Amino acid sequence: MGYMMTSYENIVILTGAGISKESGLNTFRDNGGLWETHRVEEVATPEAFARDPALVHRFYNMRRQNLQTVEPNPAHDALALLEAEHKGNVIIVTQNVDNLHERAGSKNIIHMHGELLKVRCRACAMVMVTENDISDEMPCPACGFAPALRPHIVWFGEMPFQMDDIEEALLKADLFISIGTSGNVYPAAGFVQMMRQIGRGHTVEINMEPSEGVSYFHEVHHGPAGTLVPQYVDRLLKADYKA
Ligand code: OAD
């Protein structure tokens, strides 16, 4: 701590798997993380899906089902409170495919890596919401094509969603907070560097440990998001109150 708190006009918050860890969802790169138990190339690439769609569907079906067993934690709750109470704008850009930000009450969210609860037709591109298991035999409810459905997830080698909207938000941001992300996966890992190039926003990292990009941040707090994020939001809202 020890930084002067000011009231910010446009806050952009980048979140990663670490923010959902205390809800009981695995991260990707920590001990016991998803990429320790599943090889990325087997489940999270277009090539993997072409080779073995059943395996890829099973992986995402499992994660979709698992979502129903977890709840938002105090870090998600604090960000929803910030959006509701802050005088300026708050946008969450999440790499997470879970729905814990929504369930905590956040509204202004970009899911740059897609969403577990959505599937997309490979033929007509229709995006559908589902809580159910998906198999490769299912025809698309919209166009009838089969095999049709794939997870609405951005796989390695694919372009993240809404990059234009994200860039626009970063260009306007006077505060950028990165929470629970290891800084390994681009373009998200490069957002803090973009902020430094733009040169006008304050940049903050909240993560269990220093991320790959830690040296780019003006301010860093290392520890569990469930404790540190509510504290940080409290300081932001107090600064609003004084402004
Ligand atoms: P990672 O698993 O790479 O990083 C999670 C970070 O969260 C690590 O730096 C942990 O130290 C930190 N962490 C763990 N528990 C925490 C806690 N309780 N509080 C705060 N921090 C904690 O996950 P991401 O950076 O989100 O992409 O990974 C980025 C992308 O790589 C994912 O979106 C996914 C993956 O491959 C796709 O699937 C496209």
Boltz pocket constraint, residues with backbone or C-beta under 6 A from the ligand:
constraints:
  - pocket:
      binder: B
      contacts: [[A, 15], [A, 16], [A, 17], [A, 18], [A, 19], [A, 21], [A, 22], [A, 27], [A, 28], [A, 29], [A, 30], [A, 33], [A, 44], [A, 95], [A, 96], [A, 113], [A, 154], [A, 155], [A, 156], [A, 179], [A, 180], [A, 181], [A, 182], [A, 183], [A, 184], [A, 185], [A, 206], [A, 207], [A, 208], [A, 209], [A, 210], [A, 211], [A, 223], [A, 224], [A, 225], [A, 226]]
      max_distance: 6.0
